[in-house]
Amino acid sequence: MPAPDTAAANGVKLTGSFPGFDGIRLVASLSVLVSHAYLIAENSEARDPATRLLGKDHILGKYGVYTFFIISGFLLTRSLSRDGNALTFTRNRVLRILPGFVFSAAFVALIIGPMVTTQPLADYFRQPATYRYIASSVRCFCDNWEAPFTWPVAGDLATALNGSLWSLSYEVLSYMVLLWLWVILRHPARVAVVLVAAALASMVSKPAEQFMLALAYTLPYFAAGVGMFIVYRRFGTNRIGALVSALFLVVAAVFGVFGYAFMLFATYLVVFFAERPNPGSRFARRAGDLSYGIYLFGWPIEQFLKIHTGASSGEVLFLYAVVPTLALAALSWWVVERPFLRLKASGHRRAVPTLEPGSDSPFVPA
């Protein structure tokens, strides 16, 4: 049965359409691919576009990840406001995240590993570590550092089989916290207040940050998305708000506080642009929603191509990697992710032939 605190009971504005989310997620995932290209090719992030523009510690892919969390917070709060059933929410999140993740872990261990390992192939496939990598990665939703092979490169990158995966455990834990709060509080505004308060506490208090360490790094952006849903359902978005937000982001960049401003003003802009179609969303409607697959496969593809091409610049490695990464992402979408998402849309009763654009998943994925 649906939860009693339904959208109608709360007067929640849920009629907005978000055709642009798929395009925004595509751009965000490609930004991660760009940043990792510099890190892998040059073993440094000094020439990352965001670093060159905004300074040290500003990385283009990091803002792509933050965008994923903003979208997740917004759309998942919207989803709970439409149907607050905890079992439905949990099933939908599992169907969205798990199949593609298992496919990517298996691809790394069983396809890329044999092409990279220095062991005889028979030994590689006999060793328990090859299969433990898949299972243990799924258990922690992270890159398992006890890897069945290492990349033949210098430094810490040798043992990071898929360095993109660090954020998935944050994503999953954010989902869990959001659901727990919803079960307890039963109202999106109350949930938003608690999450925003927790995010602020983690930013200003070291003990609070340590207490919430498992999700503190991304919590402000997830909470910003949740809070933006409350703003949107009451006021929507408009061009004046978007222009003011863009202006404040520029000012924040000048004064060195871009990261903080991104939480507020980029969140508004993300939702504003999500209400409008864009070239990326039109591409996603034709080619499939490739953003999650780009995120999952970009790192191992770039590592593999770095080894075999010797690319020494981020621009070159990105150009080498973008087509095969898109191809693998398309394979993941059409063969693995989309069939499971049809189960998400249909439940246990009937198949639904299409999926709503801008659906409530993190990478569509958060």
Kinemage of the C-alpha trace (Angstrom):
@kinemage 1
@onewidth
@group {chain A} dominant
@subgroup {mainchain}
@vectorlist {calphas} color= white
{ca met a 1} P 0.000 0.000 0.000
{ca pro a 2} L 1.272 3.550 -0.691
{ca ala a 3} L 2.449 5.506 2.287
{ca pro a 4} L -0.234 7.772 3.782
{ca asp a 5} L 1.872 10.875 3.225
{ca thr a 6} L 1.213 11.013 -0.506
{ca ala a 7} L 1.861 13.873 -2.852
{ca ala a 8} L -1.807 14.821 -2.876
{ca ala a 9} L -2.012 14.842 0.906
{ca asn a 10} L 0.964 17.184 1.114
{ca gly a 11} L 0.013 19.482 -1.723
{ca val a 12} L 3.307 18.743 -3.450
{ca lys a 13} L 3.908 20.223 -6.887
{ca leu a 14} L 4.909 17.216 -8.975
{ca thr a 15} L 3.612 18.166 -12.397
{ca gly a 16} L 6.906 19.577 -13.662
{ca ser a 17} L 8.638 17.878 -16.543
{ca phe a 18} L 12.403 17.433 -16.568
{ca pro a 19} L 13.482 16.442 -20.089
{ca gly a 20} L 16.925 17.966 -19.571
{ca phe a 21} L 18.166 15.790 -16.714
{ca asp a 22} L 19.455 13.069 -19.029
{ca gly a 23} L 21.590 15.590 -20.905
{ca ile a 24} L 22.928 17.135 -17.704
{ca arg a 25} L 23.914 13.708 -16.410
{ca leu a 26} L 25.634 12.964 -19.707
{ca val a 27} L 27.709 16.144 -19.410
{ca ala a 28} L 28.494 15.358 -15.758
{ca ser a 29} L 29.712 11.852 -16.611
{ca leu a 30} L 31.849 13.160 -19.476
{ca ser a 31} L 33.389 15.709 -17.107
{ca val a 32} L 34.536 12.804 -14.925
{ca leu a 33} L 36.010 11.123 -18.003
{ca val a 34} L 37.908 14.324 -18.864
{ca ser a 35} L 39.367 14.735 -15.374
{ca his a 36} L 40.440 11.120 -15.145
{ca ala a 37} L 42.109 11.409 -18.538
{ca tyr a 38} L 44.441 14.081 -17.142
{ca leu a 39} L 45.096 12.140 -13.944
{ca ile a 40} L 45.840 8.870 -15.730
{ca ala a 41} L 47.800 10.282 -18.665
{ca glu a 42} L 49.832 12.846 -16.715
{ca asn a 43} L 49.694 11.438 -13.167
{ca ser a 44} L 48.629 14.933 -12.114
{ca glu a 45} L 45.518 17.085 -12.029
{ca ala a 46} L 47.422 20.333 -12.553
{ca arg a 47} L 46.116 20.722 -16.119
{ca asp a 48} L 42.551 19.753 -15.358
{ca pro a 49} L 40.310 22.448 -16.925
{ca ala a 50} L 38.733 23.388 -13.585
{ca thr a 51} L 42.130 23.532 -11.898
{ca arg a 52} L 43.464 25.888 -14.539
{ca leu a 53} L 40.372 28.075 -14.270
{ca leu a 54} L 39.674 28.059 -10.524
{ca gly a 55} L 42.896 26.899 -8.892
{ca lys a 56} L 44.168 23.940 -6.890
{ca asp a 57} L 41.671 21.386 -5.554
{ca his a 58} L 39.072 22.370 -8.156
{ca ile a 59} L 38.612 19.409 -10.485
{ca leu a 60} L 36.094 19.249 -13.312
{ca gly a 61} L 35.067 15.684 -12.555
{ca lys a 62} L 34.490 16.503 -8.895
{ca tyr a 63} L 31.841 19.021 -9.909
{ca gly a 64} L 30.376 16.384 -12.192
{ca val a 65} L 30.024 14.072 -9.189
{ca tyr a 66} L 28.509 16.878 -7.126
{ca thr a 67} L 25.974 17.367 -9.922
{ca phe a 68} L 25.015 13.696 -9.703
{ca phe a 69} L 24.325 14.107 -5.989
{ca ile a 70} L 22.281 17.259 -6.526
{ca ile a 71} L 20.144 15.454 -9.103
{ca ser a 72} L 19.777 12.413 -6.854
{ca gly a 73} L 18.652 14.478 -3.869
{ca phe a 74} L 16.094 16.366 -5.947
{ca leu a 75} L 14.628 13.464 -7.890
{ca leu a 76} L 14.597 10.922 -5.085
{ca thr a 77} L 12.782 13.332 -2.783
{ca arg a 78} L 10.317 13.894 -5.608
{ca ser a 79} L 9.981 10.129 -5.990
{ca leu a 80} L 9.264 9.603 -2.287
{ca ser a 81} L 6.718 12.426 -2.379
{ca arg a 82} L 4.884 10.655 -5.169
{ca asp a 83} L 5.092 7.196 -3.609
{ca gly a 84} L 6.547 6.896 -0.127
{ca asn a 85} L 6.536 3.106 -0.068
{ca ala a 86} L 9.906 2.068 1.383
{ca leu a 87} L 9.960 -1.295 -0.380
{ca thr a 88} L 9.235 0.269 -3.767
{ca phe a 89} L 11.923 2.876 -3.216
{ca thr a 90} L 14.474 0.237 -2.207
{ca arg a 91} L 13.619 -2.037 -5.129
{ca asn a 92} L 13.921 0.809 -7.607
{ca arg a 93} L 17.297 1.906 -6.286
{ca val a 94} L 18.651 -1.648 -6.387
{ca leu a 95} L 17.419 -2.151 -9.952
{ca arg a 96} L 19.039 1.091 -11.029
{ca ile a 97} L 22.445 0.752 -9.399
{ca leu a 98} L 23.245 -2.928 -8.981
{ca pro a 99} L 22.967 -4.547 -12.459
{ca gly a 100} L 25.263 -2.059 -14.209
{ca phe a 101} L 27.697 -2.146 -11.308
{ca val a 102} L 27.939 -5.950 -11.359
{ca phe a 103} L 28.424 -5.874 -15.128
{ca ser a 104} L 31.255 -3.347 -14.871
{ca ala a 105} L 33.025 -5.236 -12.059
{ca ala a 106} L 32.754 -8.474 -14.030
{ca phe a 107} L 34.024 -6.749 -17.171
{ca val a 108} L 37.084 -5.427 -15.345
{ca ala a 109} L 37.881 -8.763 -13.717
{ca leu a 110} L 37.043 -11.130 -16.574
{ca ile a 111} L 37.735 -9.128 -19.763
{ca ile a 112} L 40.268 -6.410 -19.001
{ca gly a 113} L 42.155 -8.351 -16.337
{ca pro a 114} L 43.209 -11.214 -18.643
{ca met a 115} L 44.506 -8.658 -21.190
{ca val a 116} L 46.590 -6.832 -18.582
{ca thr a 117} L 47.788 -9.471 -16.138
{ca thr a 118} L 51.324 -10.840 -16.341
{ca gln a 119} L 50.148 -14.228 -15.041
{ca pro a 120} L 49.411 -17.165 -17.315
{ca leu a 121} L 45.730 -17.015 -18.209
{ca ala a 122} L 44.998 -20.385 -16.635
{ca asp a 123} L 46.430 -19.165 -13.325
{ca tyr a 124} L 44.534 -15.885 -13.555
{ca phe a 125} L 41.183 -17.616 -13.983
{ca arg a 126} L 41.982 -20.186 -11.290
{ca gln a 127} L 42.903 -17.660 -8.612
{ca pro a 128} L 40.088 -16.881 -6.139
{ca ala a 129} L 40.950 -13.166 -6.226
{ca thr a 130} L 39.532 -12.851 -9.742
{ca tyr a 131} L 36.053 -13.712 -8.497
{ca arg a 132} L 36.422 -12.216 -5.029
{ca tyr a 133} L 36.988 -8.847 -6.695
{ca ile a 134} L 33.496 -8.936 -8.177
{ca ala a 135} L 31.781 -10.126 -5.008
{ca ser a 136} L 33.606 -7.834 -2.602
{ca ser a 137} L 33.167 -4.807 -4.868
{ca val a 138} L 29.417 -5.398 -4.828
{ca arg a 139} L 29.414 -5.793 -1.049
{ca cys a 140} L 31.045 -2.403 -0.472
{ca phe a 141} L 29.957 -0.605 -3.665
{ca cys a 142} L 33.547 0.450 -4.128
{ca asp a 143} L 36.750 -0.500 -5.906
{ca asn a 144} L 38.261 -3.507 -4.140
{ca trp a 145} L 41.908 -2.809 -3.444
{ca glu a 146} L 42.693 -6.541 -3.124
{ca ala a 147} L 42.729 -6.771 -6.881
{ca pro a 148} L 43.310 -9.780 -9.154
{ca phe a 149} L 45.761 -7.688 -11.217
{ca thr a 150} L 47.454 -4.305 -11.150
{ca trp a 151} L 47.877 -1.756 -13.897
{ca pro a 152} L 51.468 -1.644 -15.191
{ca val a 153} L 51.869 2.023 -14.237
{ca ala a 154} L 53.801 3.817 -11.529
{ca gly a 155} L 52.363 5.092 -8.268
{ca asp a 156} L 49.051 4.624 -6.503
{ca leu a 157} L 47.083 4.377 -9.738
{ca ala a 158} L 48.454 0.870 -10.280
{ca thr a 159} L 46.105 -0.650 -7.712
{ca ala a 160} L 42.997 1.399 -8.516
{ca leu a 161} L 41.250 -0.903 -10.947
{ca asn a 162} L 38.305 1.481 -11.203
{ca gly a 163} L 38.977 4.758 -9.456
{ca ser a 164} L 35.541 6.124 -10.365
{ca leu a 165} L 33.762 3.906 -7.887
{ca trp a 166} L 34.664 5.819 -4.720
{ca ser a 167} L 31.434 7.850 -4.868
{ca leu a 168} L 29.008 4.946 -5.180
{ca ser a 169} L 29.194 4.012 -1.499
{ca tyr a 170} L 28.393 7.666 -0.694
{ca glu a 171} L 25.482 7.478 -3.114
{ca val a 172} L 24.036 4.305 -1.621
{ca leu a 173} L 24.408 5.558 1.950
{ca ser a 174} L 22.724 8.837 0.970
{ca tyr a 175} L 19.769 6.826 -0.348
{ca met a 176} L 19.567 4.909 2.914
{ca val a 177} L 19.664 8.041 5.064
{ca leu a 178} L 17.012 9.715 2.909
{ca leu a 179} L 14.746 6.689 3.236
{ca trp a 180} L 15.256 6.409 7.008
{ca leu a 181} L 14.387 10.068 7.448
{ca trp a 182} L 11.339 9.676 5.232
{ca val a 183} L 10.074 6.689 7.239
{ca ile a 184} L 10.492 8.671 10.458
{ca leu a 185} L 9.358 12.148 9.370
{ca arg a 186} L 6.941 11.393 6.496
{ca his a 187} L 7.183 14.854 4.918
{ca pro a 188} L 9.680 16.226 2.375
{ca ala a 189} L 10.106 19.598 4.107
{ca arg a 190} L 11.000 17.951 7.429
{ca val a 191} L 13.428 15.624 5.699
{ca ala a 192} L 15.028 18.577 3.918
{ca val a 193} L 15.452 20.532 7.162
{ca val a 194} L 17.190 17.628 8.883
{ca leu a 195} L 19.467 16.853 5.932
{ca val a 196} L 20.436 20.483 5.376
{ca ala a 197} L 21.140 20.898 9.097
{ca ala a 198} L 23.297 17.770 9.077
{ca ala a 199} L 25.174 19.000 6.003
{ca leu a 200} L 25.845 22.390 7.593
{ca ala a 201} L 27.018 20.709 10.793
{ca ser a 202} L 29.439 18.522 8.831
{ca met a 203} L 30.867 21.635 7.167
{ca val a 204} L 31.445 23.717 10.298
{ca ser a 205} L 32.117 21.099 12.986
{ca lys a 206} L 34.977 18.612 12.862
{ca pro a 207} L 33.294 16.212 15.336
{ca ala a 208} L 30.114 16.267 13.250
{ca glu a 209} L 32.143 15.628 10.114
{ca gln a 210} L 33.869 12.665 11.745
{ca phe a 211} L 30.538 11.316 12.984
{ca met a 212} L 29.133 11.423 9.442
{ca leu a 213} L 32.426 10.608 7.732
{ca ala a 214} L 30.964 7.932 5.464
{ca leu a 215} L 28.825 10.499 3.639
{ca ala a 216} L 29.992 13.951 4.827
{ca tyr a 217} L 32.003 14.695 1.681
{ca thr a 218} L 29.000 14.608 -0.645
{ca leu a 219} L 26.190 15.257 1.847
{ca pro a 220} L 26.037 19.051 1.258
{ca tyr a 221} L 25.289 18.519 -2.441
{ca phe a 222} L 22.775 15.741 -1.862
{ca ala a 223} L 21.082 17.888 0.809
{ca ala a 224} L 21.080 20.844 -1.593
{ca gly a 225} L 19.146 18.740 -4.097
{ca val a 226} L 16.653 17.708 -1.420
{ca gly a 227} L 16.242 21.332 -0.331
{ca met a 228} L 15.852 22.475 -3.930
{ca phe a 229} L 12.893 20.143 -4.304
{ca ile a 230} L 11.130 22.064 -1.518
{ca val a 231} L 11.950 25.352 -3.253
{ca tyr a 232} L 10.842 24.043 -6.622
{ca arg a 233} L 7.520 22.642 -5.469
{ca arg a 234} L 6.564 26.039 -4.048
{ca phe a 235} L 8.114 28.481 -6.501
{ca gly a 236} L 9.378 26.587 -9.537
{ca thr a 237} L 12.303 28.166 -11.377
{ca asn a 238} L 12.568 31.197 -13.633
{ca arg a 239} L 15.063 33.010 -15.831
{ca ile a 240} L 15.745 35.774 -13.333
{ca gly a 241} L 16.672 33.207 -10.697
{ca ala a 242} L 18.902 31.436 -13.195
{ca leu a 243} L 20.671 34.657 -14.192
{ca val a 244} L 21.214 35.635 -10.554
{ca ser a 245} L 22.543 32.154 -9.783
{ca ala a 246} L 24.961 32.292 -12.717
{ca leu a 247} L 26.141 35.735 -11.636
{ca phe a 248} L 26.777 34.594 -8.071
{ca leu a 249} L 28.774 31.609 -9.363
{ca val a 250} L 31.008 33.957 -11.347
{ca val a 251} L 31.483 36.216 -8.327
{ca ala a 252} L 32.209 33.198 -6.127
{ca ala a 253} L 34.869 32.010 -8.574
{ca val a 254} L 36.554 35.419 -8.418
{ca phe a 255} L 36.568 35.410 -4.617
{ca gly a 256} L 37.686 31.784 -4.250
{ca val a 257} L 34.503 30.326 -2.759
{ca phe a 258} L 33.179 28.553 -5.844
{ca gly a 259} L 32.793 25.187 -4.109
{ca tyr a 260} L 30.454 26.629 -1.492
{ca ala a 261} L 28.482 28.616 -4.034
{ca phe a 262} L 28.087 25.528 -6.213
{ca met a 263} L 25.907 23.932 -3.525
{ca leu a 264} L 23.329 26.698 -3.763
{ca phe a 265} L 23.466 28.324 -7.151
{ca ala a 266} L 24.482 25.395 -9.344
{ca thr a 267} L 21.654 23.431 -7.744
{ca tyr a 268} L 19.164 26.053 -8.906
{ca leu a 269} L 20.689 26.083 -12.391
{ca val a 270} L 20.640 22.288 -12.653
{ca val a 271} L 16.886 22.182 -12.011
{ca phe a 272} L 16.257 25.227 -14.222
{ca phe a 273} L 18.020 23.618 -17.180
{ca ala a 274} L 16.500 20.220 -16.441
{ca glu a 275} L 13.080 21.683 -17.206
{ca arg a 276} L 14.227 22.350 -20.768
{ca pro a 277} L 15.390 19.912 -23.456
{ca asn a 278} L 19.035 20.102 -24.476
{ca pro a 279} L 21.213 18.381 -27.090
{ca gly a 280} L 22.394 15.835 -24.546
{ca ser a 281} L 18.871 14.817 -23.620
{ca arg a 282} L 17.929 14.483 -27.282
{ca phe a 283} L 21.011 12.289 -27.783
{ca ala a 284} L 19.982 10.167 -24.779
{ca arg a 285} L 16.519 9.594 -26.221
{ca arg a 286} L 18.065 8.153 -29.373
{ca ala a 287} L 21.199 6.406 -28.143
{ca gly a 288} L 20.094 5.485 -24.629
{ca asp a 289} L 20.997 6.888 -21.253
{ca leu a 290} L 24.743 6.294 -21.238
{ca ser a 291} L 25.758 8.438 -18.265
{ca tyr a 292} L 26.023 5.644 -15.684
{ca gly a 293} L 27.950 3.429 -18.097
{ca ile a 294} L 30.373 6.247 -18.906
{ca tyr a 295} L 30.974 6.667 -15.194
{ca leu a 296} L 31.474 2.935 -14.623
{ca phe a 297} L 33.694 2.118 -17.608
{ca gly a 298} L 35.625 5.345 -18.204
{ca trp a 299} L 38.467 4.722 -15.741
{ca pro a 300} L 39.377 1.149 -16.788
{ca ile a 301} L 39.127 2.053 -20.475
{ca glu a 302} L 41.447 5.036 -19.990
{ca gln a 303} L 43.911 2.975 -17.965
{ca phe a 304} L 43.914 0.281 -20.650
{ca leu a 305} L 44.429 2.805 -23.451
{ca lys a 306} L 47.153 4.634 -21.538
{ca ile a 307} L 49.083 1.373 -21.320
{ca his a 308} L 48.656 0.467 -24.982
{ca thr a 309} L 48.966 3.894 -26.615
{ca gly a 310} L 51.390 5.637 -24.280
{ca ala a 311} L 49.219 8.782 -24.354
{ca ser a 312} L 50.928 11.414 -22.216
{ca ser a 313} L 48.373 14.235 -22.324
{ca gly a 314} L 44.870 14.337 -20.957
{ca glu a 315} L 43.400 15.707 -24.176
{ca val a 316} L 44.809 12.870 -26.253
{ca leu a 317} L 43.779 10.153 -23.825
{ca phe a 318} L 40.252 11.548 -23.624
{ca leu a 319} L 39.963 11.497 -27.420
{ca tyr a 320} L 41.196 7.909 -27.499
{ca ala a 321} L 38.825 6.835 -24.733
{ca val a 322} L 35.563 8.600 -25.480
{ca val a 323} L 34.347 6.357 -28.320
{ca pro a 324} L 35.080 2.953 -26.709
{ca thr a 325} L 33.676 4.227 -23.408
{ca leu a 326} L 30.465 5.336 -25.122
{ca ala a 327} L 30.270 1.975 -26.884
{ca leu a 328} L 30.585 0.055 -23.621
{ca ala a 329} L 28.122 2.382 -21.941
{ca ala a 330} L 25.643 1.699 -24.745
{ca leu a 331} L 26.151 -2.047 -24.339
{ca ser a 332} L 25.560 -1.712 -20.605
{ca trp a 333} L 22.425 0.379 -21.116
{ca trp a 334} L 20.701 -1.704 -23.764
{ca val a 335} L 21.720 -5.169 -22.584
{ca val a 336} L 21.850 -4.788 -18.787
{ca glu a 337} L 20.506 -1.539 -17.326
{ca arg a 338} L 17.421 -0.904 -19.433
{ca pro a 339} L 15.962 -4.416 -19.085
{ca phe a 340} L 16.195 -4.120 -15.299
{ca leu a 341} L 14.722 -0.626 -15.372
{ca arg a 342} L 11.713 -2.041 -17.172
{ca leu a 343} L 11.163 -4.138 -14.047
{ca lys a 344} L 11.396 -0.940 -12.022
{ca ala a 345} L 8.696 0.676 -14.138
{ca ser a 346} L 6.412 -2.357 -14.273
{ca gly a 347} L 6.708 -3.823 -10.800
{ca his a 348} L 5.561 -7.444 -10.798
{ca arg a 349} L 2.473 -6.959 -12.924
{ca arg a 350} L 3.150 -5.682 -16.434
{ca ala a 351} L 5.864 -4.477 -18.762
{ca val a 352} L 6.098 -0.803 -19.636
{ca pro a 353} L 7.626 -0.130 -23.060
{ca thr a 354} L 9.158 3.261 -22.324
{ca leu a 355} L 10.856 5.037 -19.465
{ca glu a 356} L 10.081 8.599 -18.426
{ca pro a 357} L 12.776 11.087 -19.489
{ca gly a 358} L 14.612 12.529 -16.532
{ca ser a 359} L 13.679 9.536 -14.379
{ca asp a 360} L 14.572 9.495 -10.701
{ca ser a 361} L 17.938 7.806 -10.788
{ca pro a 362} L 21.381 9.204 -10.183
{ca phe a 363} L 23.221 8.719 -13.420
{ca val a 364} L 20.466 7.926 -15.917
{ca pro a 365} L 21.011 6.857 -14.404
{ca ala a 366} P 21.443 9.154 -9.097
